[in-house]
Amino acid sequence: MVLHLKVKPGSKIDKLFFDAAGQLNAKIKAPAQDGKANAYLVEFLARQFGISKSSVEIISGFTNPHKRLEISAEGDVVAKVLSGLEGVN
């Protein structure tokens, strides 16, 4: 399943949520330098979906806050996690 999300690195907390426009967002603690934020994002999403890190792949947006990711998990698992997310924060 392909996910489109906007990442805000260097945040005080780790959080996955939807903004007012319905865009999936991720706040992560890792800084945006030397690929640290991308590696941390993969780990964070793997924990959120209960899958291995190798099941999360960044397809595009390596140097951009807007990313496309391939999540190799059952569609109902992904849908369950996404439906439980909070709105605007």
Summary of the structure (lengths in Angstrom):
residues: 89
radius of gyration: 12.0
end to end distance: 24.9
largest distance: 33.9
contacts: 240
relative contact order: 0.25
helix: 29%
strand: 29%
